[in-house]
Amino acid sequence: MKRVRIRWAAAAVLALGSGAVEAAGRLAVDDAWIRTAPPAASMRAGYATLRNVGDAPLQIRRIRSDAFGDVSLHATVVEDGVARMREIEALRLAPGEEAVLEPGGKHLMLMQPQRELAAGATATVIFDLDDGATTATADFVVRDADAAATEHVHH
């Protein structure tokens, strides 16, 4: 009888411990799109809704894509009446929190396209989280701003 109680107690401790280990932020990427640009454009802008669907805070530490030489997160800020872009070093999201990347606000700067990205093409973007092991991957569809706004309304 004593042996059964010890095994049960050990299982209970392991179950409690595993619950703490599994608490993690999970990034969901919705409505991901890239604004169309002339073929020779050296940069594009990407938009999406980023949501933490996990049960712990998360931080995006790096964003990358094989379709671009460099990807970074920027925000448009107005200084002395002039709109300027500023890089955002880290984006933190609490459980249930979302960040909307949209024209005129936060957005992805997608530099040095590695291939032609005409309307309808997709580019995979990878978000690396601060734990170093977790990533979220999303396919961003290239389209013009009017088409993206219309599609978003119909969802």
Secondary structure as a PSIPRED ss2 file (coil, helix, strand):
# PSIPRED VFORMAT (PSIPRED V4.0)

   1 M C   1.000  0.000  0.000
   2 K H   0.000  1.000  0.000
   3 R H   0.000  1.000  0.000
   4 V H   0.000  1.000  0.000
   5 R H   0.000  1.000  0.000
   6 I H   0.000  1.000  0.000
   7 R H   0.000  1.000  0.000
   8 W H   0.000  1.000  0.000
   9 A H   0.000  1.000  0.000
  10 A H   0.000  1.000  0.000
  11 A H   0.000  1.000  0.000
  12 A H   0.000  1.000  0.000
  13 V H   0.000  1.000  0.000
  14 L H   0.000  1.000  0.000
  15 A H   0.000  1.000  0.000
  16 L H   0.000  1.000  0.000
  17 G H   0.000  1.000  0.000
  18 S H   0.000  1.000  0.000
  19 G H   0.000  1.000  0.000
  20 A H   0.000  1.000  0.000
  21 V H   0.000  1.000  0.000
  22 E H   0.000  1.000  0.000
  23 A C   1.000  0.000  0.000
  24 A C   1.000  0.000  0.000
  25 G C   1.000  0.000  0.000
  26 R C   1.000  0.000  0.000
  27 L E   0.000  0.000  1.000
  28 A E   0.000  0.000  1.000
  29 V E   0.000  0.000  1.000
  30 D E   0.000  0.000  1.000
  31 D E   0.000  0.000  1.000
  32 A E   0.000  0.000  1.000
  33 W E   0.000  0.000  1.000
  34 I E   0.000  0.000  1.000
  35 R E   0.000  0.000  1.000
  36 T C   1.000  0.000  0.000
  37 A C   1.000  0.000  0.000
  38 P C   1.000  0.000  0.000
  39 P C   1.000  0.000  0.000
  40 A C   1.000  0.000  0.000
  41 A C   1.000  0.000  0.000
  42 S C   1.000  0.000  0.000
  43 M E   0.000  0.000  1.000
  44 R E   0.000  0.000  1.000
  45 A E   0.000  0.000  1.000
  46 G E   0.000  0.000  1.000
  47 Y E   0.000  0.000  1.000
  48 A E   0.000  0.000  1.000
  49 T E   0.000  0.000  1.000
  50 L E   0.000  0.000  1.000
  51 R E   0.000  0.000  1.000
  52 N E   0.000  0.000  1.000
  53 V C   1.000  0.000  0.000
  54 G C   1.000  0.000  0.000
  55 D C   1.000  0.000  0.000
  56 A C   1.000  0.000  0.000
  57 P C   1.000  0.000  0.000
  58 L E   0.000  0.000  1.000
  59 Q E   0.000  0.000  1.000
  60 I E   0.000  0.000  1.000
  61 R E   0.000  0.000  1.000
  62 R E   0.000  0.000  1.000
  63 I E   0.000  0.000  1.000
  64 R E   0.000  0.000  1.000
  65 S C   1.000  0.000  0.000
  66 D C   1.000  0.000  0.000
  67 A C   1.000  0.000  0.000
  68 F E   0.000  0.000  1.000
  69 G E   0.000  0.000  1.000
  70 D E   0.000  0.000  1.000
  71 V E   0.000  0.000  1.000
  72 S E   0.000  0.000  1.000
  73 L E   0.000  0.000  1.000
  74 H E   0.000  0.000  1.000
  75 A E   0.000  0.000  1.000
  76 T E   0.000  0.000  1.000
  77 V E   0.000  0.000  1.000
  78 V E   0.000  0.000  1.000
  79 E E   0.000  0.000  1.000
  80 D C   1.000  0.000  0.000
  81 G C   1.000  0.000  0.000
  82 V E   0.000  0.000  1.000
  83 A E   0.000  0.000  1.000
  84 R E   0.000  0.000  1.000
  85 M E   0.000  0.000  1.000
  86 R E   0.000  0.000  1.000
  87 E E   0.000  0.000  1.000
  88 I C   1.000  0.000  0.000
  89 E C   1.000  0.000  0.000
  90 A C   1.000  0.000  0.000
  91 L E   0.000  0.000  1.000
  92 R E   0.000  0.000  1.000
  93 L E   0.000  0.000  1.000
  94 A C   1.000  0.000  0.000
  95 P C   1.000  0.000  0.000
  96 G C   1.000  0.000  0.000
  97 E C   1.000  0.000  0.000
  98 E E   0.000  0.000  1.000
  99 A E   0.000  0.000  1.000
 100 V E   0.000  0.000  1.000
 101 L E   0.000  0.000  1.000
 102 E C   1.000  0.000  0.000
 103 P C   1.000  0.000  0.000
 104 G C   1.000  0.000  0.000
 105 G C   1.000  0.000  0.000
 106 K C   1.000  0.000  0.000
 107 H E   0.000  0.000  1.000
 108 L E   0.000  0.000  1.000
 109 M E   0.000  0.000  1.000
 110 L E   0.000  0.000  1.000
 111 M E   0.000  0.000  1.000
 112 Q E   0.000  0.000  1.000
 113 P E   0.000  0.000  1.000
 114 Q C   1.000  0.000  0.000
 115 R C   1.000  0.000  0.000
 116 E C   1.000  0.000  0.000
 117 L C   1.000  0.000  0.000
 118 A C   1.000  0.000  0.000
 119 A C   1.000  0.000  0.000
 120 G C   1.000  0.000  0.000
 121 A C   1.000  0.000  0.000
 122 T E   0.000  0.000  1.000
 123 A E   0.000  0.000  1.000
 124 T E   0.000  0.000  1.000
 125 V E   0.000  0.000  1.000
 126 I E   0.000  0.000  1.000
 127 F E   0.000  0.000  1.000
 128 D E   0.000  0.000  1.000
 129 L E   0.000  0.000  1.000
 130 D C   1.000  0.000  0.000
 131 D C   1.000  0.000  0.000
 132 G C   1.000  0.000  0.000
 133 A C   1.000  0.000  0.000
 134 T C   1.000  0.000  0.000
 135 T E   0.000  0.000  1.000
 136 A E   0.000  0.000  1.000
 137 T E   0.000  0.000  1.000
 138 A E   0.000  0.000  1.000
 139 D E   0.000  0.000  1.000
 140 F E   0.000  0.000  1.000
 141 V E   0.000  0.000  1.000
 142 V E   0.000  0.000  1.000
 143 R E   0.000  0.000  1.000
 144 D C   1.000  0.000  0.000
 145 A H   0.000  1.000  0.000
 146 D H   0.000  1.000  0.000
 147 A H   0.000  1.000  0.000
 148 A H   0.000  1.000  0.000
 149 A H   0.000  1.000  0.000
 150 T H   0.000  1.000  0.000
 151 E H   0.000  1.000  0.000
 152 H H   0.000  1.000  0.000
 153 V H   0.000  1.000  0.000
 154 H H   0.000  1.000  0.000
 155 H C   1.000  0.000  0.000
